[in-house]
């Protein structure tokens, strides 16, 4: 299953100075919803999804900054 626009969303947030926080994870979800991606409705599934997105965003930041975080 593909997530439409995730790479661009992460690039945009990084360019905007977005830190890897819970708020950023929610912003990623909001932007993904705008692009008509399926986002789980249940609170637990949404929390797990946000956690996975935040983990990926941390990896994205580390790749850009050349370090392990």
N, C-alpha and C positions, 0 to 999 in steps of 0.2 A: 504494500500500500504506500503510495507516494504522498508526501506532504507538500502541497503546492505553495511555493514562495518562501519556504523556511530559510533557505540560504540568503535570499535578499533581505528578509526581515532581520536576520542576525547581523548582516553587513550594515544595514541602516542603523540598528540600535548601537552597534559598536562605533559607527561614525558619529552618532549622537552622544557618545560618552557613556552609554548604558553599562552599568555595573551588573554583575551576576547576583541579583537579589530576587527575593520572592516577588517583588513588584514587577521586575523585569520579566519574570516567567509569566505573570498575568498579562503583561503587555504583549508578549509573544503570542499567547493564546488569543487575545483580542484581535490582533492583526491577522492571525491565521483564520479566525472566524470571518473576518471581513473578506478573505479570499475564498470563502465557502468551503473550507476544510471541515471535516467532521471532527468535532470535539466532544468527548464523552459528557453526558449530562449528570451522572451521579457524582456526588461530592468526592467520594473516595477515588473514583476513576480519574476525575479532573485533577485532583491533588497528585496522583501518581503520574499523570501526563505532564503536569507542571514540573514535577521533580525531574522527569526524564529530559524535558526541554531545557531546564536550567543546567543540568549536567552537560548537555550538548553545547549550550552557550558558553559554559566555562571552558570546555575543550576548544571552542572557536576562539575565545579570547587568548587562551594559552598558545594556540597555533600562531596567532597574529603577533603576540609579544615574545615569542620564542622561548617560552618557559613551561615548566610543569606546574599546574595548579590543581 
